[in-house]
Amino acid sequence: MKWIGTSLRELPRLRNCKRRRVSSWDKTGGNADYILINKNETVTIADIKGAGCITHIWITLDCSAPYYLRKILIRMYWDDEENPSVEVPIGDFFGIGHAIRKNFISLPLTMSPENGRSFNCFFPMPFSKRALIEIVNEAEQAMIFYFYIDYEEYDRLEEDLGRFHATWNRENPCKGISENGMDNWEFLFGGTNLDGKGNYVILEAEGKGQYVGCNLNIHNLRLKREVWNWYGEGDDMIFIDGDQTPTINGTGTEDYFNTAFCPQQEYCAPYHGITVPGGKNWSGKISMYRFHIEDPIYFEKSIKVTLEHGHANRRSDDYSSTAYWYQTEPHKKFKPMPPVEKRLPKEEPKEID
C-alpha cells in the first residue's frame, strides 16, 4: 500500500526519477534570460519527450498592450494528442480574470511580487510520452517572455494517473430576466430553479476523472446605486455521470467559494479566496477561486459543473471562468477559443464609483 499524505509528508520518500528543467536562460551565458514572442506568433516553450511530470511552472512577461493577459494564450498537449488539454488566456490560467494581475496566494496558483507580475503554477501534470506547451501572442505588440518548466523524468508513468486539463468559458452577459414590475427583493431572491436550466457552465467534460476547482470572474452589469445590488445567491449545481437533476447541490455563490454573508473583503487561503472583491454595493469586477484539493469531485463518465447567475438565474452579469481537472484521454474537444475582442474585459461604467 502506498504511503498516503501531503506533499510535505512525502518529502522523505526516496524516488527513482531525475529532476529536469526547461527555461528561457541565456545560452550565451549573458543576462538576456528571455525569449521574444512577436505579435501573432505561437512559440513552443517546452517539448519534453518520454515519461514524466511537470511539477512547477514560473512565468513572467513584459507586454505594453492593454489587457494583454486576455490576449495571450497558454496551451498544453499531452502524449501527442491532437487537441489541447489546456487552452486558457494566460492571466486567467494563473488565477485571476478581467486581465488583472495582483499579488495573491493559493496552494496551486500564485501571482507574486512585484505587483503580481510573477506567475506560478504547482498543479502536477503527468505525461507518458510527451509534454508540449505553447504560448500564443494575439496582442498587437511583441513581448519578452521568461519561464521555468520544472519536471521529473521517469522510466515509465503509473497507469492510474489522469492528465491535467484547464478550459476557459465566458457568457457576456448571462441570460437573466427583466426586473420590470418587481421590487428589488423579489428580483434578487424570488423564483425557483430545480433542474439547473440556464445555469452558467464552468465545466462540461467526458471520461473518467476528477474536478479540482476553478476561478470565477463576475462583472456586475446592473447599474443601480439606490438598491442593494448583491450579485450572488447563485447555487452551484454539479451533474455527474449523466444525472438529469443535480448530483450535488449548493446554497449560494459565496458559499461555494467558502465565504459567507455577501463578502466585500479581499481574502486568500490555500483552497479558496476572493482576489478582487468589487467596489461599493458590489459594483464592478469580482474574482474568486475554489480548489478541491482535499475534496475532489469524481466522475466515471461525465461531469457538468454549473452555477446560477443570481438566484434562479435572474441576473444578467458578465461571467467568465477557468476550470481545472484531471481525466483520462481522449477528452471532449473544447469549444473554439473566442477571438480577442470577445475575450476583453468590459470598461468600468462611469455611473459607478
ChimeraX attribute file (.defattr): number of C-alpha atoms within 10 A of each C-alpha:
attribute: neighborCount
match mode: 1-to-1
recipient: residues
	/A:1	3
	/A:2	4
	/A:3	8
	/A:4	8
	/A:5	9
	/A:6	9
	/A:7	8
	/A:8	7
	/A:9	10
	/A:10	11
	/A:11	10
	/A:12	8
	/A:13	8
	/A:14	7
	/A:15	8
	/A:16	9
	/A:17	12
	/A:18	11
	/A:19	13
	/A:20	12
	/A:21	16
	/A:22	15
	/A:23	18
	/A:24	16
	/A:25	16
	/A:26	12
	/A:27	9
	/A:28	8
	/A:29	8
	/A:30	8
	/A:31	9
	/A:32	13
	/A:33	16
	/A:34	17
	/A:35	18
	/A:36	14
	/A:37	17
	/A:38	17
	/A:39	15
	/A:40	14
	/A:41	13
	/A:42	17
	/A:43	15
	/A:44	12
	/A:45	19
	/A:46	19
	/A:47	13
	/A:48	21
	/A:49	14
	/A:50	15
	/A:51	19
	/A:52	26
	/A:53	22
	/A:54	22
	/A:55	17
	/A:56	18
	/A:57	20
	/A:58	18
	/A:59	19
	/A:60	17
	/A:61	17
	/A:62	13
	/A:63	16
	/A:64	12
	/A:65	13
	/A:66	13
	/A:67	18
	/A:68	24
	/A:69	25
	/A:70	26
	/A:71	23
	/A:72	21
	/A:73	23
	/A:74	19
	/A:75	22
	/A:76	23
	/A:77	22
	/A:78	24
	/A:79	18
	/A:80	13
	/A:81	15
	/A:82	10
	/A:83	16
	/A:84	21
	/A:85	25
	/A:86	23
	/A:87	24
	/A:88	24
	/A:89	26
	/A:90	23
	/A:91	23
	/A:92	27
	/A:93	27
	/A:94	22
	/A:95	29
	/A:96	29
	/A:97	30
	/A:98	23
	/A:99	18
	/A:100	19
	/A:101	22
	/A:102	18
	/A:103	16
	/A:104	23
	/A:105	21
	/A:106	19
	/A:107	15
	/A:108	17
	/A:109	22
	/A:110	22
	/A:111	25
	/A:112	17
	/A:113	12
	/A:114	9
	/A:115	11
	/A:116	16
	/A:117	16
	/A:118	20
	/A:119	25
	/A:120	21
	/A:121	21
	/A:122	16
	/A:123	17
	/A:124	16
	/A:125	20
	/A:126	25
	/A:127	28
	/A:128	22
	/A:129	15
	/A:130	19
	/A:131	23
	/A:132	19
	/A:133	18
	/A:134	19
	/A:135	21
	/A:136	21
	/A:137	23
	/A:138	19
	/A:139	23
	/A:140	15
	/A:141	15
	/A:142	18
	/A:143	20
	/A:144	15
	/A:145	18
	/A:146	20
	/A:147	22
	/A:148	18
	/A:149	19
	/A:150	17
	/A:151	21
	/A:152	16
	/A:153	22
	/A:154	18
	/A:155	11
	/A:156	13
	/A:157	16
	/A:158	12
	/A:159	7
	/A:160	8
	/A:161	15
	/A:162	18
	/A:163	23
	/A:164	23
	/A:165	23
	/A:166	21
	/A:167	25
	/A:168	23
	/A:169	20
	/A:170	21
	/A:171	16
	/A:172	17
	/A:173	17
	/A:174	21
	/A:175	17
	/A:176	17
	/A:177	12
	/A:178	11
	/A:179	13
	/A:180	7
	/A:181	8
	/A:182	11
	/A:183	10
	/A:184	13
	/A:185	10
	/A:186	11
	/A:187	19
	/A:188	23
	/A:189	15
	/A:190	12
	/A:191	11
	/A:192	11
	/A:193	13
	/A:194	10
	/A:195	12
	/A:196	23
	/A:197	12
	/A:198	17
	/A:199	23
	/A:200	25
	/A:201	23
	/A:202	25
	/A:203	22
	/A:204	17
	/A:205	22
	/A:206	21
	/A:207	18
	/A:208	18
	/A:209	24
	/A:210	22
	/A:211	24
	/A:212	20
	/A:213	24
	/A:214	27
	/A:215	27
	/A:216	25
	/A:217	25
	/A:218	27
	/A:219	25
	/A:220	26
	/A:221	20
	/A:222	15
	/A:223	14
	/A:224	13
	/A:225	13
	/A:226	7
	/A:227	11
	/A:228	12
	/A:229	18
	/A:230	16
	/A:231	25
	/A:232	23
	/A:233	23
	/A:234	27
	/A:235	25
	/A:236	26
	/A:237	26
	/A:238	23
	/A:239	21
	/A:240	23
	/A:241	17
	/A:242	15
	/A:243	12
	/A:244	10
	/A:245	15
	/A:246	19
	/A:247	14
	/A:248	12
	/A:249	16
	/A:250	15
	/A:251	13
	/A:252	23
	/A:253	24
	/A:254	20
	/A:255	17
	/A:256	19
	/A:257	20
	/A:258	15
	/A:259	17
	/A:260	12
	/A:261	9
	/A:262	15
	/A:263	15
	/A:264	16
	/A:265	13
	/A:266	15
	/A:267	16
	/A:268	16
	/A:269	13
	/A:270	15
	/A:271	19
	/A:272	23
	/A:273	24
	/A:274	27
	/A:275	25
	/A:276	24
	/A:277	19
	/A:278	20
	/A:279	15
	/A:280	12
	/A:281	18
	/A:282	20
	/A:283	24
	/A:284	22
	/A:285	23
	/A:286	24
	/A:287	24
	/A:288	27
	/A:289	26
	/A:290	21
	/A:291	23
	/A:292	16
	/A:293	14
	/A:294	9
	/A:295	11
	/A:296	15
	/A:297	18
	/A:298	18
	/A:299	20
	/A:300	15
	/A:301	14
	/A:302	20
	/A:303	25
	/A:304	21
	/A:305	23
	/A:306	22
	/A:307	25
	/A:308	26
	/A:309	30
	/A:310	25
	/A:311	23
	/A:312	25
	/A:313	25
	/A:314	23
	/A:315	26
	/A:316	21
	/A:317	20
	/A:318	20
	/A:319	24
	/A:320	26
	/A:321	27
	/A:322	26
	/A:323	27
	/A:324	22
	/A:325	24
	/A:326	24
	/A:327	25
	/A:328	16
	/A:329	16
	/A:330	13
	/A:331	18
	/A:332	13
	/A:333	12
	/A:334	17
	/A:335	9
	/A:336	7
	/A:337	16
	/A:338	11
	/A:339	10
	/A:340	15
	/A:341	9
	/A:342	12
	/A:343	20
	/A:344	17
	/A:345	18
	/A:346	13
	/A:347	10
	/A:348	14
	/A:349	11
	/A:350	7
	/A:351	8
	/A:352	13
	/A:353	11
